[in-house]
Amino acid sequence: MAAEIGPHLKDGAIVSDVGSVKAAVARDMRPHLPKGVHFIPAHPVAGTEHSGPDAGFPELFINRWCILTPLEDANPTAVERLSTFWRMLGANVECMTAEHHDLVLAVTSHLPHLIAYTIVGTADELSAVTRSEVLNFSAGGFRDFTRIAASDPTMWRDVFLANKDAVLEMLGTFNEDLSKLTRAIRRGDGDTLFAQFSRTRAIRRGIVTIGQDSATPDFGRRHAEPPRPMPRPYASDE
Amino acid sequence: MAAEIGPHLKDGAIVSDVGSVKAAVARDMRPHLPKGVHFIPAHPVAGTEHSGPDAGFPELFINRWCILTPLEDANPTAVERLSTFWRMLGANVECMTAEHHDLVLAVTSHLPHLIAYTIVGTADELSAVTRSEVLNFSAGGFRDFTRIAASDPTMWRDVFLANKDAVLEMLGTFNEDLSKLTRAIRRGDGDTLFAQFSRTRAIRRGIVTIGQDSATPDFGRRHAEPPRPMPRPYASDE
């Protein structure tokens, strides 16, 4: 596609792809870029489980981060203009290499998606537990995973094919950590479990503190409306 | 504790524990139950990442499921009275054996919590990616996992110690499924990835359809307020 678009670009134009994997895209684009055109990959880390223009909303990028991965020979003025563009949409901007971006996103986005896709599939294939039981009792934690496991399959297939090395590296570390906890469960080692479960709370607090998630319990999910006036079994209003 | 409470219970009293693991509790309680007292374990599958009385709210149980696991010799009238109690709080009620409950919850609640605790720990221990990068770019999917990984460590340690067998069984299946997807990534097998990623969407749809999660994108998280009047780069209002 870059080969087709290239000839139509004016001298001095800034071209930016917007996507979840960077190193592979930069490598594929580079040979097709006309002289005088600035190519600056960008990745706004924002969005929902829905895709396409209709899934957008005006506040989508506010206080989210947009990562730019300019090539080594990028024009600083062009990078600054693109940064300003994203800041005007409400985003914070950070620059890093494409390779580091792919590693960071492997852990903050790609691995979580792979795990979510896996566990939702696991639950659906059990013979001892029915699908209707999985759905009915999903409020115990499982339903959280189903949201990102409902993301666009085409996009996510391509993410894993394009960012294979970083994802496999993160998977290796994740598997070691899961084995450690599995062993603790098997041996009845409550201290190891308690230590791990206490440590992870700080990360949640950090994310809420910097405004990357809501402090409202349960993501601020709306409570169900009572289907009828609720009885007041303990009220003493006679 | 059951041994201490037992003598104070009136004949015909209904006693119910409320917790996430059933078979071990029933086994431990049984020898201490005075004659004429009905013991009926119950598990309302509802709640948030917060614990304790202050974390409750009036709609907490509405359209959530409460699972009762009466012992084989349970008194049907007592079971019906306890079911009515839960229905008056807005819950749906289902009865099953304690053993089946523990298997169902292992997949819909315990495994998701273990995976979330693991991945949040993995992200925090990487040397190539800083903690501040993990926090800043968490909106790519990771932040979803931090919510349940912020649950009460004492309670969750005890859940894994008490429901060890069912959790280990589910972990075995999960690991097989994760290996299958890892192999597909390593081999560049896009068809296997696409097939898995398409299948899991139906589960999300099912959960939303039966009212166990909101259809609003991103769990209905509130959008950030613009910190200042937003610029209108494309507006033609001059």
Interface residues (C-beta under 8 A of the other chain):
Chain A: S20 V45 A46 G47 T48 E49 H50 A55 F57 P58 E59 L60 I62 N63 R64 W65 I67 F85 M88 G90 N92 E94 H100 L103 V104 L105 V107 T108 S109 H110 L111 P112 H113 L114 I115 A116 Y117 T118 I119 V120 G121 T122 A123 D124 E125 L126 A128 V129 R131 E133 V134 L135 N136 F137 S138 A139 G140 G141 F142 R143 D144 F145 T146 R147 I148 A149 A150 S151 P153 T154 W156 R157 D158 F160 L161 K164 V167 L168 M170 L171 T173 F174 N175 D177 L178 L181 T182 I185 R186 G188 G190 L193 F194 Q196 F197 S198 R199 T200 R201 I203 R204 R205 G206 I207 I210 G211 Q212 D213 S214 T216 P217 D218 F219 G220 R221 R222 H223 A224 E225 P226 P227 M230 P231 P233
Chain B: S20 V45 A46 G47 T48 E49 H50 A55 F57 P58 E59 L60 I62 N63 R64 W65 I67 M88 G90 N92 E94 L103 V104 L105 V107 T108 S109 H110 L111 P112 H113 L114 I115 A116 Y117 T118 I119 V120 G121 T122 A123 D124 E125 L126 A128 V129 R131 E133 V134 L135 N136 F137 S138 A139 G140 G141 F142 R143 D144 F145 T146 R147 I148 A149 A150 S151 P153 T154 W156 R157 D158 F160 L161 K164 V167 L168 M170 L171 T173 F174 N175 D177 L178 L181 T182 I185 R186 G188 G190 L193 F194 Q196 F197 S198 R199 T200 R201 I203 R204 R205 G206 I207 I210 G211 Q212 D213 S214 T216 P217 D218 F219 G220 R221 R222 H223 A224 E225 P226 P227 M230 P231 P233
